[in-house]
Amino acid sequence: MTLSSLEACSACTACDLATTRHTVVMSRGNPKADLMLIGEAPGAQEDSQGVPFVGRSGRALDQLLRDVDLDPEHDLYICNAIKCRPPNNRRPKKAELAACRAWLDLQLETVDPTVIVLTGATAVEAILGIKGGMTQLRGQWQSWNERAVMPIFHPSYLLRNPSKAAGAPLDLTRQDLDAVRRRLCER
């Protein structure tokens, strides 16, 4: 498979989100990277521009990545668990996650990352099948299909909890991403 195979996603009508989306939001970054970051779903700006993580959360994510010496455009491939924006930025429904799973699996197969970062509970549930609080899940290495997986707080959560104190969510996320960078350097 190749990433050009994903172009068919732009015509997807597998769920009701096809009727409300502006555009299908696939990915950004390096499709040859060893690191893949998976978010939840596109927001309004992503739906408008057709690129994931370009709004406030995306800018926050890019800064966090740069803080640990990861270049968002060269060191990783960035996508979402679902490719269409849910109305009012609500969490994706299980049926929507299931409908988009084939596209996400195709991205995983094509990019074939050695390390995956999951931003937020929806991405964790979509990939690992684990439901739970991110406070307990974040920062704990998981394994999925022979890949190292690191759950982190979603950048939107960090924007709502902006404390820069040691041990605050922002600090913990930097630590988690630094652990990811170190893991990549070991390979």
C-alpha positions as CSV (number, residue, x, y, z in Angstrom):
1,M,0.0,0.0,0.0
2,T,1.0,3.6,-0.5
3,L,-0.2,6.9,0.8
4,S,-1.8,7.6,-2.5
5,S,-4.2,4.7,-1.8
6,L,-5.6,7.0,0.9
7,E,-6.9,9.4,-1.6
8,A,-10.1,7.3,-1.8
9,C,-10.9,8.4,1.7
10,S,-11.9,11.8,0.3
11,A,-15.0,10.1,-1.1
12,C,-15.8,8.1,2.0
13,T,-19.5,8.0,3.1
14,A,-19.1,5.2,5.7
15,C,-20.7,7.3,8.5
16,D,-22.9,10.4,9.0
17,L,-19.9,12.7,9.3
18,A,-19.6,12.6,5.5
19,T,-22.7,14.8,5.4
20,T,-21.4,17.5,7.7
21,R,-17.7,17.7,6.9
22,H,-16.1,20.3,4.8
23,T,-13.1,18.2,3.9
24,V,-11.5,14.9,4.9
25,V,-8.5,15.5,7.0
26,M,-5.8,12.9,6.5
27,S,-2.3,13.8,7.7
28,R,0.7,16.1,7.8
29,G,4.4,15.5,8.4
30,N,6.8,12.8,7.2
31,P,5.2,9.5,5.9
32,K,8.6,7.9,6.3
33,A,9.0,8.8,9.9
34,D,9.6,6.2,12.7
35,L,7.2,8.2,14.9
36,M,3.4,8.5,14.3
37,L,1.2,10.8,16.4
38,I,-2.5,10.0,16.4
39,G,-5.1,12.5,17.7
40,E,-8.8,12.3,18.1
41,A,-10.6,14.1,15.3
42,P,-10.3,17.3,13.2
43,G,-11.6,20.6,14.7
44,A,-13.0,23.5,12.7
45,Q,-9.7,24.9,11.4
46,E,-8.6,21.4,10.5
47,D,-11.8,20.8,8.6
48,S,-11.4,24.1,6.8
49,Q,-7.7,23.6,5.9
50,G,-7.7,19.8,5.4
51,V,-4.7,19.3,7.7
52,P,-4.6,17.9,11.3
53,F,-3.5,19.9,14.3
54,V,-3.4,23.4,12.7
55,G,-5.5,25.2,15.2
56,R,-4.7,26.3,18.8
57,S,-4.1,22.6,19.8
58,G,-1.8,22.1,16.9
59,R,0.3,25.1,17.6
60,A,0.6,24.0,21.2
61,L,1.5,20.5,20.1
62,D,4.1,21.8,17.6
63,Q,5.7,23.9,20.4
64,L,5.8,20.9,22.7
65,L,7.5,18.8,20.0
66,R,10.1,21.5,19.3
67,D,10.7,21.8,23.1
68,V,12.0,18.2,23.0
69,D,13.9,18.6,19.7
70,L,11.3,16.9,17.5
71,D,10.4,18.6,14.2
72,P,6.7,18.3,13.6
73,E,7.1,18.3,9.8
74,H,10.2,16.0,9.5
75,D,10.4,13.7,12.6
76,L,6.8,12.4,12.7
77,Y,3.7,11.6,10.8
78,I,0.5,13.2,12.3
79,C,-3.1,12.0,11.8
80,N,-6.3,11.5,13.7
81,A,-8.3,8.5,14.7
82,I,-11.2,9.8,12.5
83,K,-10.8,11.9,9.4
84,C,-14.0,14.0,9.5
85,R,-15.0,16.7,12.0
86,P,-17.8,15.8,14.4
87,P,-20.4,18.5,14.8
88,N,-19.6,21.0,17.5
89,N,-16.3,19.3,18.2
90,R,-18.0,16.5,20.2
91,R,-16.1,13.3,20.9
92,P,-16.3,10.8,18.1
93,K,-19.0,8.1,18.5
94,K,-17.9,4.4,18.5
95,A,-19.6,3.9,15.1
96,E,-17.6,6.8,13.7
97,L,-14.3,5.4,15.1
98,A,-15.2,2.0,13.6
99,A,-16.1,3.5,10.2
100,C,-12.7,5.3,10.0
101,R,-10.7,2.4,11.4
102,A,-9.8,1.0,8.0
103,W,-8.3,4.4,6.9
104,L,-6.3,4.6,10.2
105,D,-5.1,1.0,9.7
106,L,-4.0,1.8,6.2
107,Q,-2.0,4.8,7.5
108,L,-0.4,2.6,10.1
109,E,0.4,-0.1,7.6
110,T,1.8,2.4,5.1
111,V,3.9,4.5,7.5
112,D,4.9,1.5,9.6
113,P,6.1,3.5,12.6
114,T,8.2,2.0,15.4
115,V,6.8,4.4,18.0
116,I,3.2,5.8,18.3
117,V,2.1,8.7,20.4
118,L,-1.6,8.7,21.3
119,T,-3.0,12.1,22.2
120,G,-6.0,11.8,24.6
121,A,-8.4,9.1,25.7
122,T,-10.2,8.8,22.3
123,A,-7.0,7.9,20.5
124,V,-6.0,5.5,23.3
125,E,-9.4,3.8,23.0
126,A,-9.2,3.7,19.2
127,I,-5.8,2.0,19.1
128,L,-5.3,0.2,22.4
129,G,-9.0,-0.5,23.2
130,I,-8.4,0.8,26.7
131,K,-10.9,3.1,28.4
132,G,-9.6,5.0,31.3
133,G,-8.4,8.3,32.7
134,M,-5.5,9.9,31.0
135,T,-4.0,10.8,34.3
136,Q,-3.3,7.1,34.9
137,L,-2.5,6.1,31.3
138,R,-0.2,9.0,30.2
139,G,3.5,8.4,30.4
140,Q,3.2,4.6,30.6
141,W,4.7,2.7,27.7
142,Q,2.3,0.3,26.1
143,S,2.8,-2.2,23.3
144,W,0.6,-2.6,20.3
145,N,1.4,-4.8,17.2
146,E,5.1,-4.9,18.2
147,R,5.2,-1.1,18.4
148,A,6.0,1.1,21.4
149,V,3.0,3.3,22.3
150,M,3.0,6.4,24.5
151,P,-0.3,7.9,25.6
152,I,-0.1,11.7,26.4
153,F,-2.6,14.4,27.3
154,H,-4.3,15.9,24.4
155,P,-3.0,19.4,23.6
156,S,-6.5,20.9,24.1
157,Y,-6.4,19.6,27.7
158,L,-3.1,21.4,28.2
159,L,-4.6,24.6,26.9
160,R,-7.3,24.3,29.5
161,N,-4.7,23.5,32.2
162,P,-1.9,25.9,31.4
163,S,0.1,25.7,34.6
164,K,3.9,25.5,33.9
165,A,4.6,24.2,37.4
166,A,6.6,21.0,37.8
167,G,4.3,18.1,37.8
168,A,1.5,19.9,36.0
169,P,0.0,18.4,32.9
170,L,2.2,20.5,30.6
171,D,5.4,19.5,32.4
172,L,4.3,15.8,32.4
173,T,3.6,15.9,28.6
174,R,7.0,17.4,28.0
175,Q,8.5,14.5,30.0
176,D,6.5,12.0,28.0
177,L,7.5,13.4,24.7
178,D,11.1,13.5,25.8
179,A,10.8,9.8,26.7
180,V,9.5,9.3,23.1
181,R,12.5,11.2,21.7
182,R,14.9,9.1,23.7
183,R,13.2,5.9,22.7
184,L,13.6,6.9,19.0
185,C,17.3,7.7,19.6
186,E,17.8,4.2,21.0
187,R,16.7,2.6,17.7
